[in-house]
Amino acid sequence: MRSCVLAVDGGNTKTLALVATLDGQIRGYGRAGCGDIYHIPPGEQASAHEPAALGEIERAVEAALRQADCHPTDLEAAVFNMAGADWPEDFALLEAAMRARGYGQRLLVQNDALGVLHPACIGSTTNSGVSVICGTGAATGARGPDGRTWHSSHWQDSVQGAGHLGQQVLTAVFHAELGISPPTTLRERVLAYFDARSVEEVLHRLTARLPQEQETRPLSGLAAALLDEAEAGDGVARRLVRKHGSALGDFANVAAQRVGLEGQSFPLVLAGGVLRHPSPLLAEAIIARVHSRSPQAQPTRPRFEPVVGVLFSALELADQRIDEQLISRLLPTLPPASFFDTLG
């Protein structure tokens, strides 16, 4: 038997789990599907989806434990960084479910916007900052100098990630097809993505009543096309990206204000699959909005993926010190880059 810690980062596209020994070496990793207890497939009730989400979390954890040759009783500590950890009853549900599975003698559940703010993850000497996560969904979090935290949760339902961007792409293309708004090169990208001959065919598939006619490809897959076309100079795409970035920046400003960081110098951490796209336009729009109220905010890309920041927190929960020696042991044991992929 050896002592280990567990880190879990659960989102709408994927749930990632890492198991590491107390010296920081990752011994196992697992990946599963949506771990968000709020992610409700069409036609289902929220309560019916909770077991499915919990099952995906368990699947990722068990895969990591098997690879690490560890048992749940070996876990000294576990931190769960979860989309869907929004209200007190959500934390209670997730904590009870993970304790029932024996995942950690010490256990912490937090909102998924907070994991990336660990100082070792962002190369900072301070534990405070603001995070903007834009993946399949989106989340904004902050930790202040006094330890206060805030996360956007359902306040941010109107400004999300790749799925929301995909819907905006479709709206722009549909309106352009009717002559309501300007033409856009996004039209060709939408037709290619859905392998369709016309915009009307795309609309039909997305709204069809009969199951055999319905389109199943996720709208989130259009986010990369939007950023591609914006970078290439399409005016419609550029306006969409800038508007979305400004809206994400608004929530970052709220987060900074809520924890006493507004107007101060703080790390502004930009993370998530959408923000890993080569185009800088979305990030630039976020930064511009934040700088309008906090000119000294320091845009930062995380040194590690969010789940690694969660792992650092789990090691600290197990009374381990995060230093460069520990990080040097961790680096050669990181999973391959494909393990973390979200946005194609």
VENHUJO-V980636 format. One record per residue. N is the residue number from 1. RES is the residue in one small letter. SS is DSSP state (H for helix, E for strand, L for the rest). NEAR is the number of other ideal C-beta (glycine too) atoms within 10 Angstrom. Layout:
# VENHUJO-V980636
<<N & RES & SS & NEAR> <N & RES & SS & NEAR>>
This chain:
# VENHUJO-V980636
<<1 & m & L & 7> <2 & r & L & 11> <3 & s & L & 15> <4 & c & E & 29> <5 & v & E & 29> <6 & l & E & 30> <7 & a & E & 30> <8 & v & E & 31> <9 & d & E & 27> <10 & g & E & 29> <11 & g & L & 28> <12 & n & L & 24> <13 & t & L & 22> <14 & k & L & 22> <15 & t & E & 27> <16 & l & E & 25> <17 & a & E & 32> <18 & l & E & 30> <19 & v & E & 28> <20 & a & E & 29> <21 & t & E & 19> <22 & l & L & 16> <23 & d & L & 12> <24 & g & L & 21> <25 & q & L & 15> <26 & i & E & 23> <27 & r & E & 17> <28 & g & E & 22> <29 & y & E & 23> <30 & g & E & 23> <31 & r & E & 19> <32 & a & E & 22> <33 & g & L & 19> <34 & c & L & 22> <35 & g & L & 32> <36 & d & L & 25> <37 & i & L & 25> <38 & y & L & 20> <39 & h & L & 21> <40 & i & L & 16> <41 & p & L & 9> <42 & p & L & 5> <43 & g & L & 6> <44 & e & L & 11> <45 & q & L & 8> <46 & a & H & 10> <47 & s & H & 9> <48 & a & H & 11> <49 & h & H & 18> <50 & e & H & 18> <51 & p & H & 11> <52 & a & H & 16> <53 & a & H & 27> <54 & l & H & 19> <55 & g & H & 13> <56 & e & H & 20> <57 & i & H & 26> <58 & e & H & 19> <59 & r & H & 17> <60 & a & H & 24> <61 & v & H & 28> <62 & e & H & 17> <63 & a & H & 17> <64 & a & H & 27> <65 & l & H & 22> <66 & r & H & 13> <67 & q & H & 16> <68 & a & H & 24> <69 & d & L & 12> <70 & c & L & 22> <71 & h & L & 13> <72 & p & H & 17> <73 & t & H & 9> <74 & d & H & 19> <75 & l & E & 24> <76 & e & E & 18> <77 & a & E & 24> <78 & a & E & 30> <79 & v & E & 30> <80 & f & E & 30> <81 & n & E & 28> <82 & m & E & 27> <83 & a & L & 28> <84 & g & L & 25> <85 & a & L & 24> <86 & d & L & 20> <87 & w & L & 12> <88 & p & H & 7> <89 & e & H & 8> <90 & d & H & 19> <91 & f & H & 18> <92 & a & H & 11> <93 & l & H & 18> <94 & l & H & 25> <95 & e & H & 15> <96 & a & H & 11> <97 & a & H & 19> <98 & m & H & 24> <99 & r & H & 13> <100 & a & H & 9> <101 & r & L & 15> <102 & g & L & 13> <103 & y & L & 22> <104 & g & L & 24> <105 & q & L & 16> <106 & r & E & 14> <107 & l & E & 19> <108 & l & E & 18> <109 & v & E & 20> <110 & q & E & 19> <111 & n & E & 22> <112 & d & L & 31> <113 & a & L & 32> <114 & l & L & 24> <115 & g & H & 30> <116 & v & H & 31> <117 & l & H & 26> <118 & h & L & 27> <119 & p & H & 16> <120 & a & H & 22> <121 & c & H & 26> <122 & i & H & 22> <123 & g & L & 12> <124 & s & L & 18> <125 & t & L & 5> <126 & t & L & 13> <127 & n & L & 12> <128 & s & L & 22> <129 & g & E & 26> <130 & v & E & 32> <131 & s & E & 30> <132 & v & E & 30> <133 & i & E & 29> <134 & c & E & 30> <135 & g & L & 27> <136 & t & L & 26> <137 & g & L & 25> <138 & a & E & 27> <139 & a & E & 26> <140 & t & E & 27> <141 & g & E & 28> <142 & a & E & 31> <143 & r & E & 24> <144 & g & L & 20> <145 & p & L & 13> <146 & d & L & 8> <147 & g & L & 9> <148 & r & L & 13> <149 & t & E & 17> <150 & w & E & 22> <151 & h & E & 23> <152 & s & L & 24> <153 & s & H & 19> <154 & h & H & 9> <155 & w & H & 14> <156 & q & H & 21> <157 & d & L & 12> <158 & s & L & 9> <159 & v & L & 19> <160 & q & L & 21> <161 & g & L & 28> <162 & a & H & 30> <163 & g & H & 20> <164 & h & H & 22> <165 & l & H & 24> <166 & g & H & 23> <167 & q & H & 14> <168 & q & H & 21> <169 & v & H & 26> <170 & l & H & 18> <171 & t & H & 13> <172 & a & H & 24> <173 & v & H & 24> <174 & f & H & 18> <175 & h & H & 14> <176 & a & H & 17> <177 & e & H & 18> <178 & l & H & 8> <179 & g & L & 8> <180 & i & L & 10> <181 & s & L & 15> <182 & p & L & 12> <183 & p & L & 14> <184 & t & L & 23> <185 & t & L & 18> <186 & l & H & 25> <187 & r & H & 21> <188 & e & H & 12> <189 & r & H & 20> <190 & v & H & 23> <191 & l & H & 16> <192 & a & H & 10> <193 & y & H & 18> <194 & f & H & 18> <195 & d & L & 9> <196 & a & L & 16> <197 & r & L & 9> <198 & s & L & 11> <199 & v & H & 18> <200 & e & H & 11> <201 & e & H & 14> <202 & v & H & 22> <203 & l & H & 16> <204 & h & H & 14> <205 & r & H & 15> <206 & l & H & 15> <207 & t & H & 10> <208 & a & L & 12> <209 & r & L & 6> <210 & l & L & 6> <211 & p & H & 7> <212 & q & H & 5> <213 & e & H & 11> <214 & q & L & 13> <215 & e & L & 16> <216 & t & L & 6> <217 & r & L & 13> <218 & p & L & 13> <219 & l & H & 18> <220 & s & H & 25> <221 & g & H & 16> <222 & l & H & 24> <223 & a & H & 30> <224 & a & H & 21> <225 & a & H & 20> <226 & l & H & 31> <227 & l & H & 24> <228 & d & H & 17> <229 & e & H & 24> <230 & a & H & 23> <231 & e & H & 17> <232 & a & H & 11> <233 & g & L & 9> <234 & d & L & 22> <235 & g & H & 13> <236 & v & H & 23> <237 & a & H & 26> <238 & r & H & 18> <239 & r & H & 15> <240 & l & H & 24> <241 & v & H & 26> <242 & r & H & 18> <243 & k & H & 13> <244 & h & H & 25> <245 & g & H & 22> <246 & s & H & 17> <247 & a & H & 18> <248 & l & H & 29> <249 & g & H & 24> <250 & d & H & 18> <251 & f & H & 26> <252 & a & H & 27> <253 & n & H & 21> <254 & v & H & 18> <255 & a & H & 29> <256 & a & H & 26> <257 & q & H & 16> <258 & r & H & 17> <259 & v & L & 21> <260 & g & L & 15> <261 & l & L & 26> <262 & e & L & 18> <263 & g & L & 13> <264 & q & L & 13> <265 & s & L & 11> <266 & f & L & 26> <267 & p & E & 22> <268 & l & E & 25> <269 & v & E & 28> <270 & l & E & 24> <271 & a & E & 26> <272 & g & L & 27> <273 & g & L & 23> <274 & v & H & 29> <275 & l & H & 24> <276 & r & H & 16> <277 & h & L & 22> <278 & p & L & 8> <279 & s & L & 20> <280 & p & L & 12> <281 & l & H & 19> <282 & l & H & 27> <283 & a & H & 22> <284 & e & H & 14> <285 & a & H & 20> <286 & i & H & 26> <287 & i & H & 20> <288 & a & H & 13> <289 & r & H & 20> <290 & v & H & 26> <291 & h & H & 15> <292 & s & L & 12> <293 & r & L & 16> <294 & s & L & 21> <295 & p & L & 9> <296 & q & L & 9> <297 & a & L & 23> <298 & q & E & 14> <299 & p & E & 15> <300 & t & E & 20> <301 & r & E & 12> <302 & p & L & 23> <303 & r & L & 15> <304 & f & L & 22> <305 & e & L & 23> <306 & p & H & 28> <307 & v & H & 28> <308 & v & H & 27> <309 & g & H & 28> <310 & v & H & 33> <311 & l & H & 31> <312 & f & H & 25> <313 & s & H & 24> <314 & a & H & 29> <315 & l & H & 26> <316 & e & H & 17> <317 & l & H & 19> <318 & a & L & 21> <319 & d & L & 10> <320 & q & L & 20> <321 & r & L & 8> <322 & i & L & 18> <323 & d & L & 10> <324 & e & H & 8> <325 & q & H & 11> <326 & l & H & 19> <327 & i & H & 15> <328 & s & H & 10> <329 & r & H & 15> <330 & l & H & 22> <331 & l & H & 13> <332 & p & L & 8> <333 & t & L & 15> <334 & l & L & 15> <335 & p & L & 19> <336 & p & L & 8> <337 & a & H & 8> <338 & s & H & 7> <339 & f & H & 15> <340 & f & H & 20> <341 & d & L & 13> <342 & t & L & 18> <343 & l & L & 20> <344 & g & L & 9>>
